[in-house]
């Protein structure tokens, strides 16, 4: 198995890295990484009767369960991203 070469110098600390960047490019402002608003999973444990009620209501309104829950959250004053209110269910091809 191949081994990695040891580092000849230690990594600079955050303060030292900022100092080096300021010396190398003094006219550039420091940057901050913008975190993408990516999708993630929210897992809820609910009683079967609650899930059945959500499913029935979503079907009656022609919505997905996620849309129904997100609309209810938005109505309760929670800031819900517009894309979470859309039906983004992948459709079958063919």
DRENPA-3360 file (N, C-alpha, C; in nm, 2 decimals, always signed):
BEGIN
1 = XXXXXXXX = +0.08/-0.12/+0.00/+0.00/+0.00/+0.00/+0.09/+0.12/+0.00 ~ +0.05/+0.22/-0.08/+0.12/+0.35/-0.09/+0.09/+0.44/+0.03 ~ +0.20/+0.50/+0.08/+0.18/+0.59/+0.20/+0.20/+0.73/+0.15 ~ +0.13/+0.82/+0.22/+0.14/+0.96/+0.18/+0.27/+1.02/+0.24 ~ +0.32/+1.12/+0.17/+0.44/+1.19/+0.22/+0.40/+1.27/+0.34 ~ +0.49/+1.28/+0.44/+0.46/+1.37/+0.55/+0.47/+1.51/+0.51 ~ +0.39/+1.60/+0.57/+0.40/+1.74/+0.54/+0.53/+1.80/+0.59 ~ +0.59/+1.89/+0.51/+0.71/+1.95/+0.55/+0.69/+2.07/+0.65;
9 = XXXXXXXX = +0.57/+2.13/+0.63/+0.54/+2.24/+0.72/+0.40/+2.22/+0.77 ~ +0.37/+2.28/+0.88/+0.24/+2.27/+0.94/+0.14/+2.37/+0.87 ~ +0.02/+2.34/+0.87/-0.08/+2.43/+0.81/-0.09/+2.56/+0.89 ~ -0.11/+2.67/+0.83/-0.12/+2.80/+0.90/-0.25/+2.80/+0.98 ~ -0.25/+2.88/+1.09/-0.38/+2.90/+1.16/-0.47/+2.99/+1.08 ~ -0.59/+3.00/+1.12/-0.69/+3.09/+1.05/-0.64/+3.23/+1.05 ~ -0.58/+3.28/+1.16/-0.53/+3.42/+1.17/-0.41/+3.44/+1.07 ~ -0.32/+3.34/+1.07/-0.21/+3.35/+0.98/-0.25/+3.34/+0.84;
17 = XXXXXXXX = -0.35/+3.26/+0.80/-0.39/+3.25/+0.67/-0.45/+3.38/+0.62 ~ -0.53/+3.45/+0.71/-0.58/+3.58/+0.67/-0.47/+3.68/+0.65 ~ -0.37/+3.67/+0.73/-0.25/+3.77/+0.72/-0.18/+3.74/+0.59 ~ -0.16/+3.62/+0.55/-0.10/+3.58/+0.42/-0.18/+3.63/+0.31 ~ -0.31/+3.61/+0.31/-0.40/+3.66/+0.21/-0.40/+3.81/+0.19 ~ -0.39/+3.88/+0.30/-0.39/+4.03/+0.30/-0.26/+4.08/+0.24 ~ -0.15/+4.01/+0.26/-0.02/+4.05/+0.21/-0.02/+4.02/+0.05 ~ -0.07/+3.90/+0.01/-0.07/+3.86/-0.13/-0.16/+3.94/-0.21;
25 = XXXXXXXX = -0.28/+3.98/-0.16/-0.38/+4.05/-0.24/-0.45/+4.16/-0.15 ~ -0.37/+4.26/-0.12/-0.43/+4.36/-0.03/-0.55/+4.44/-0.08 ~ -0.57/+4.44/-0.21/-0.69/+4.52/-0.26/-0.81/+4.44/-0.26 ~ -0.81/+4.31/-0.24/-0.93/+4.22/-0.24/-0.99/+4.21/-0.10 ~ -1.12/+4.23/-0.10/-1.18/+4.22/+0.03/-1.19/+4.07/+0.08 ~ -1.20/+4.05/+0.21/-1.21/+3.91/+0.25/-1.35/+3.85/+0.20 ~ -1.35/+3.73/+0.16/-1.47/+3.67/+0.11/-1.53/+3.58/+0.22 ~ -1.66/+3.56/+0.21/-1.73/+3.46/+0.29/-1.81/+3.36/+0.20;
33 = XXXXXXXX = -1.80/+3.24/+0.23/-1.87/+3.14/+0.15/-2.02/+3.15/+0.18 ~ -2.09/+3.16/+0.07/-2.24/+3.16/+0.08/-2.29/+3.02/+0.07 ~ -2.36/+2.98/+0.18/-2.41/+2.84/+0.18/-2.53/+2.83/+0.10 ~ -2.54/+2.73/+0.01/-2.65/+2.71/-0.07/-2.77/+2.66/+0.01 ~ -2.89/+2.71/-0.03/-3.01/+2.66/+0.04/-3.05/+2.53/-0.03 ~ -2.98/+2.43/+0.01/-3.01/+2.30/-0.05/-3.12/+2.22/+0.02 ~ -3.17/+2.13/-0.05/-3.28/+2.05/+0.02/-3.22/+1.95/+0.12 ~ -3.30/+1.92/+0.22/-3.26/+1.82/+0.32/-3.38/+1.75/+0.36;
41 = XXXXXXXX = -3.37/+1.65/+0.45/-3.48/+1.57/+0.49/-3.52/+1.61/+0.63 ~ -3.65/+1.61/+0.65/-3.72/+1.63/+0.78/-3.80/+1.50/+0.81 ~ -3.76/+1.43/+0.91/-3.83/+1.30/+0.94/-3.92/+1.32/+1.06 ~ -4.05/+1.29/+1.05/-4.14/+1.31/+1.16/-4.20/+1.17/+1.20 ~ -4.22/+1.15/+1.33/-4.28/+1.03/+1.37/-4.42/+1.07/+1.42 ~ -4.52/+1.03/+1.34/-4.66/+1.06/+1.37/-4.75/+0.94/+1.38 ~ -4.86/+0.95/+1.45/-4.95/+0.84/+1.46/-5.01/+0.81/+1.32 ~ -5.04/+0.68/+1.30/-5.09/+0.63/+1.17/-5.22/+0.71/+1.13;
49 = XXXXXXXX = -5.30/+0.74/+1.23/-5.43/+0.81/+1.20/-5.40/+0.95/+1.15 ~ -5.29/+1.02/+1.20/-5.25/+1.15/+1.16/-5.20/+1.15/+1.01 ~ -5.12/+1.05/+0.98/-5.07/+1.03/+0.85/-5.18/+1.00/+0.75 ~ -5.27/+0.92/+0.79/-5.39/+0.89/+0.70/-5.47/+1.02/+0.68 ~ -5.49/+1.10/+0.78/-5.56/+1.22/+0.77/-5.49/+1.32/+0.67 ~ -5.36/+1.33/+0.69/-5.28/+1.42/+0.60/-5.29/+1.37/+0.45 ~ -5.28/+1.23/+0.44/-5.28/+1.17/+0.30/-5.42/+1.20/+0.24 ~ -5.53/+1.18/+0.31/-5.66/+1.20/+0.26/-5.69/+1.34/+0.22;
57 = XXXXXXXX = -5.64/+1.44/+0.31/-5.66/+1.58/+0.28/-5.58/+1.62/+0.16 ~ -5.46/+1.57/+0.15/-5.37/+1.61/+0.04/-5.44/+1.56/-0.09 ~ -5.49/+1.44/-0.09/-5.55/+1.38/-0.21/-5.67/+1.46/-0.25 ~ -5.75/+1.50/-0.15/-5.87/+1.57/-0.18/-5.84/+1.71/-0.24 ~ -5.73/+1.77/-0.20/-5.69/+1.90/-0.25/-5.61/+1.89/-0.38 ~ -5.57/+1.77/-0.41/-5.48/+1.75/-0.53/-5.34/+1.80/-0.50 ~ -5.29/+1.78/-0.38/-5.16/+1.82/-0.34/-5.08/+1.70/-0.30 ~ -4.95/+1.72/-0.28/-4.87/+1.61/-0.22/-4.87/+1.63/-0.07;
65 = XXXXXXXX = -4.83/+1.53/+0.00/-4.83/+1.55/+0.15/-4.74/+1.66/+0.19 ~ -4.62/+1.67/+0.12/-4.53/+1.78/+0.15/-4.59/+1.92/+0.13 ~ -4.66/+1.93/+0.01/-4.72/+2.06/-0.02/-4.82/+2.10/+0.09 ~ -4.90/+2.00/+0.13/-5.01/+2.03/+0.23/-4.94/+2.07/+0.37 ~ -4.84/+2.00/+0.41/-4.77/+2.04/+0.53/-4.70/+2.17/+0.52 ~ -4.64/+2.20/+0.41/-4.57/+2.33/+0.39/-4.67/+2.44/+0.38 ~ -4.78/+2.42/+0.32/-4.88/+2.53/+0.32/-4.93/+2.56/+0.46 ~ -4.95/+2.45/+0.54/-5.00/+2.47/+0.68/-4.89/+2.55/+0.76;
73 = XXXXXXXX = -4.77/+2.51/+0.74/-4.66/+2.58/+0.80/-4.65/+2.73/+0.76 ~ -4.67/+2.75/+0.63/-4.67/+2.89/+0.58/-4.79/+2.97/+0.64 ~ -4.90/+2.91/+0.65/-5.02/+2.97/+0.71/-5.00/+3.00/+0.86 ~ -4.92/+2.92/+0.92/-4.89/+2.94/+1.07/-4.78/+3.05/+1.09 ~ -4.73/+3.10/+0.98/-4.63/+3.21/+0.99/-4.48/+3.16/+0.98 ~ -4.46/+3.04/+0.94/-4.33/+2.99/+0.92/-4.28/+3.03/+0.78 ~ -4.16/+3.08/+0.77/-4.10/+3.12/+0.64/-4.07/+2.99/+0.56 ~ -4.15/+2.96/+0.46/-4.14/+2.84/+0.38/-4.09/+2.89/+0.24;
81 = XXXXXXXX = -3.98/+2.83/+0.19/-3.93/+2.86/+0.06/-4.03/+2.83/-0.05 ~ -4.05/+2.91/-0.15/-4.15/+2.89/-0.26/-4.13/+2.75/-0.32 ~ -4.01/+2.71/-0.34/-3.99/+2.58/-0.41/-4.04/+2.46/-0.32 ~ -4.06/+2.48/-0.19/-4.11/+2.38/-0.11/-4.26/+2.37/-0.12 ~ -4.32/+2.47/-0.17/-4.47/+2.47/-0.19/-4.51/+2.41/-0.33 ~ -4.41/+2.38/-0.41/-4.44/+2.33/-0.54/-4.43/+2.17/-0.54 ~ -4.51/+2.11/-0.64/-4.50/+1.97/-0.65/-4.38/+1.94/-0.74 ~ -4.28/+1.88/-0.68/-4.16/+1.85/-0.76/-4.14/+1.70/-0.76;
89 = XXXXXX = -4.25/+1.63/-0.76/-4.25/+1.48/-0.77/-4.20/+1.44/-0.91 ~ -4.09/+1.36/-0.91/-4.05/+1.31/-1.05/-4.16/+1.23/-1.11 ~ -4.18/+1.26/-1.24/-4.28/+1.18/-1.32/-4.22/+1.07/-1.39 ~ -4.29/+0.96/-1.41/-4.24/+0.85/-1.49/-4.24/+0.89/-1.64 ~ -4.14/+0.84/-1.70/-4.12/+0.86/-1.85/-4.19/+0.74/-1.92 ~ -4.25/+0.77/-2.03/-4.30/+0.66/-2.11/-4.44/+0.66/-2.12;
% end
